[in-house]
Amino acid sequence: MKRTVLVTGVSRHLGGLVARRLTQDLAVERVIGVDVIPPPHSIGSAEFVRADIRNPMIGRILEDAEVDTVVHMNVIATPVLAGGRTPQKEINVIGTMQLLGACQKSASVKRLVVKSTSAVYGASPRDPAMFTEDMGAKRIPTSGFGKDSIEVEGYVRGFARRRPDVDILTMRFANVVGPRIRTAITDYFGLPIVPIPMGYDARLQFIHEQDAVAALVRAAVTDTTGVINLAGDGVITVLQAIALTGRPFLPVPRAAAGPVGGFAKRLGLADFSPDQLDLLAFGRGLDTTAMRQVFGFEPEFTTREAFADFARSLPALLPGTEALDAAVSGAAESVGAAVGGLIDVTTRQVDQVSAWTRRDH
């Protein structure tokens, strides 16, 4: 029997592509795309329904259309695309809770696909070379998309216990890149001057946007369950990635990364969380054995090819442009302020130790 698929988050790039591709799949009879705003791009013959997954109305949509497969893509990675960190968390966490509550009550829903992220593994110097799906974070993400995704996956596990009859596949994607998608990581590598943690050159993995879409479409029409890591073959380091973009880079102390990131955010150039800065320092590797042997999926792009395709889409940055001059000046001021703060703190600590030594000795 052909499937009736509901896709959340169709107003964004990947969600719209997945909905459009599903309408072309012979195993699918009907596709319903849901979001709070109409998609600015074509979703093919998919039916668009304007709805907020935080609203109980989503349950009526599932019931009226007799949806049997739900592809949940409305977990937003970048705060700026959600209007800020608070609405981002509400959409990601509260929206998922409401959607799963509606799925739990629906007699027709038999399959749930959740787009998650490798950010749930965190990033720390104690990490294994490669994370398998049964491993947990050595340092749990404390903010942003990673923290939201851990909560989302927790609610999905709870739903699985309440509805054991529903097939569930959780897909942990490496950072998705490509010439058309915009994320926090693409904003970062598109900066006119790229700040990097001094003394580090982390290993990174990526998956191309075309491969991400193909994997999500496959997930909707197959019967694979469980948790799957997805990434392109191989790794590249932060410095290799920057070389592919042709951008200059600025090594900064890790303590200065926050102020530099704040400066980029104020300019509207990028918005990345402390956990993403940890990724740039310590990196992350994914074991993708299950992707091939269990899910039966082979990405067309390697990690390097995926990033190179993204890098080719970046506009050329000419020396002497206002953007470059402002970036260099602002980054230097931010680094200087951060380093100055570190020196002040260290000086106070030395004074305290000296006072303690004189007092006791």
N, C-alpha and C positions, 0 to 999 in steps of 0.2 A: 504494500500500500504506500502511495506517495505521501510525503510529509507536508505538514503545515508548520512553517517555521516563523517564530517571532524573533526579531533582532532588535536589541536595544542600542541606543547611541548612534542612530543612522545619520544624524546631522554632522557627525565628524567623519574624517577622511576614511579611516579603516572600516568603520561601521557601514558607511554608504557603499563601499566597494564590496564588502561581504554580502550585503543585501542584494546588490545587483548581480553578483556572481551566482548566488543561490537561485535567482530566478531563471538562470540558464541551465541549472542542473536537472537532469532527467528524473532524479529521485525526489524532486520537490514539486509539489502541486501549487502551493501558495506561500508567499512571503509577506509578512507584515512588519513594517519598520516603525519603530516607536522612538520619539524624542520630544523634547519640549519646544523645539523650534523646527520649522521645515528645513530639510536638507538643502544646502546651496548647490548640490551636485546631483546628478542623475542617480536614481536607485533602480533604474530599469523598470520592469513591470511590477515591482514590489508596491504594496499598498502602504501609504504613509498614514499613521494615526498620531495626531498631536496629543501627547500625554506625558505626564511626569511619573516615573516609576515610584516616586515617593508617595504617590496618591493611590488610594484603594481602587481607582478606576482601572488600573492595570489588570485587576482580577476579572473585571467584566469583559475586557478585551480577550483574555485567555479563554473565557467561557464561551463568549459569542462566536469566536472564530474556531473553537475546538482545536486550539494549538496543541501539538504533540511534542514539539521541539523548541526550546528556548536557547538562544545564543546571547549571553549577557556580555555586552561590550561597553556598558555605560559606567566603567570605572576609569575616571579621568586621571591621567598621569601628571598633567601640568596645571598648576593653580591658575595661571593667567587665562587659560581657556575656560575655566569654570567661574571666573570672576573673583578669584581670591581663594585663600586656603580654607576659610570656613564653609563657603558653598561647595568647594571641592570635596571636603569630608562628608558633608550632608548627602551629596549625590552618591558618593562612593559607598558609604557605610549604611546610612539610613535608606538610601534607594535600594541597595541590595537586600536589606532586611525586608522591605515592603514587597519586593519582587519575589523573594523566596516564600514569603507568607502567602502570596497569591498563588504561586506554583504548588504549595502544599495543599491548598484547598481545591485545586483544579484536578478533576478526574481524568482529563484528557492528556495532561503533560506527562510524557514518558521519558524525555531526555532533556538534560540540561548541560550546556557547554558554557564554561566560565573562562573569560580571558583574564588571566592573572599575569604575574610578572616574576622574573628571577630576583627582583628586589626583596622578596620575602626572605631570601638567604642572608641579607645584610652584606656587610663588607668589613673585614677586620684582618689584622695580621695573623690571626690564628686559624684562618679558613683553610679547608683542604684545597688541593690543586683543582679538583673538580667536584662540584656538588651533585650527588645523585638525589632522586626524588624523595628518598626516605630520610634525608639529612635535614637538620634544622639549622637555624642561624646561630653562629657563635656569638655574635653581637646583634641582638634584635633591633631592627630599625625603630627609631624613636620619633620619627616625624615623617610627614609627607606621604607620597604614594606607597612607599614600602610598608609603612605602619597601617595605612588603610587596607592594603591588600592582605596583610596578615589577618586583620579583622574580617575581611570579606571571606577569606578561605575558612575561617573559624565558623562563620554562619553557614557556609556551604556544607561543612562536615556535620553541623547540627541538623541541617535539612536532610542530609543523607540518612541519618539515624531515624528521622521521623517518616521519611518516604523511601524505604529500601527498594521499592518497586521502580524507582526512577533511576535511569542510567545517568551517571554524572562524570564529566571529563573536565578536569581543571588543567589549563594550559599555561605553564610558566614560561613566558617569552623572555629571551634576552632583549636588550634595547632594540627597538624597531627603528630602522633608518631607511632612507630612500630619498629620491629627488622631490617628492611631493608631501611627505608627512612632516609635521612639525611637533617636536617634543622638547622636553627640557634638555636632553642630550644633544639634539641637533642645534638648538639655540646656543648651547655652550660652545660646540665646535665651530659654530658660525660667527663667533665673536670676532671683532676686528683684531683683537690681540687676546690670545688664550692664556689665562692664568693656569699654571700647573703646580701641584704640590712639590716643593723643593726637596730633592733627594729621592723622589719616587718616579717609577715608570711602570704603571700598573698594566696588567694584561686585561684586555677587554674582549667581549664577544658581542656580535650583533646579528640580527636577522633582517633581511630585506623586506620591505613592505609587501612586495608581491608574494614572497614566501609566507608571510604572516597571513595574508588573505587566503591563500591556497590552503594553508593548514586549518584555518577556521572553517572554511567551506567543507573540507574533508571531515572535520570533527562533527559537523551538523548532520552528515548523511551516513556516517559509519557507526559502529557500535562499541568503539573503544571506550573504556572507563578508567578511572583512577586519576593520577597526576602525571603530567608529561612535561619535561624540559624541552624547549625548542630554541635552537640557535644554529647559525651557519657554521660550517667546519672551520677549525683553526681559531687563532687569536691574533690580535694585534695589540701593540702597546700604545699608551697615550701619545708618546712622541712620534711613533709611526703614523698614528691617526692624524696628528697635527701636520705632519709632513705632507700627507695626502691632501689636506685642505689648502696648503700653501700659506697658512696664517703664521704670523710671528707668535712666539709664546713668551710668557713672563714667569719664571720660577718664583714662587712666593712661599714663605713659611706656612705650614698648615694652619697655624693660629691666625694668619692673615687672610686665609681663604674666605672666611665669613664676611669681613668688611669688603673684600673685592667683589664677592658675590652680591652683597648689598648694593654696591655701586652699579653693577651691571643691571640689577633689578630696577634701580631708580631711573636708569636710562631707557628702560623697556627693552633691553637687549636679551636678557635671559633671566630665568627664575628657577634656581635649583636649590634643593634642600641640603642640610648638613649630611644626610645619608648619601646623597649623590656625590658630595665632595669626598666622603670616605671611599666610595667606589673608585674615584679618580686616583686615590692614594694607594689602595690595596687591591683593586681589581676584583674580578669574580670569574670563575670558570664553571661551565655546566657540562655534566655528562649527558650526552644525547643518545645513549644506547637505546633507551626505551622509545625514543622518537622514531627510530628506524625499525627496531625489532618488534615492538608492540603496536605502535601507531601506523607503521608502514609509510613514513613520510621522509622524503629526501629533499632538502632545500636546493634550489637551483643556484643560489649565490652562496659563496663562502663568506665568512666574516669580513675578510679583506675586500672582496668584490662588492659586498653590500655597502661597506663604508665608502669605497672608492666611487660608487655610483652616486651616493649622497654628496660627496665632496665635489664632484664635477658640476653639481647643480648650484653651488655657492657662487654668488657674484664676485667678480674680481675686486680686490681691495687695493687701490693705488696708494703709494706712499704720499703723504702730505694731505690726504683727505681729512675733512673735519672729523669724521667718525674715528679714524685712526688716531689723530692727534688728541681727541677728547678721551679716547680709551686709554692711551698711554699715560696721559697726564693724570686722569682719575685713578687708574690702577696704581700708579706710583704713589699718589697721595694716600690711597687706602692702605697700601703696604707699609708706607712710612708711619702712618698713624698706628697701625697694628703692632709693628715692631717697636715703636716708641712706647706703646702700652705695655708690651712684654718687658722692656727694659725697666720701666717704672715698677712693675710688679716684682721683678727679680731684685731690684735694688731694695725695695721694702723688705723682702724676705731676708736678704743678707743683713740688713740693719737689725731685724728682729733676732736673727741668730746671734749676731755680735752682742746685742744687749743681753740676751739670755746667757751667753758665755761669760760676760763680765760680771753679771749678777751672781752666778753660781760658782765662779772660779776666781 
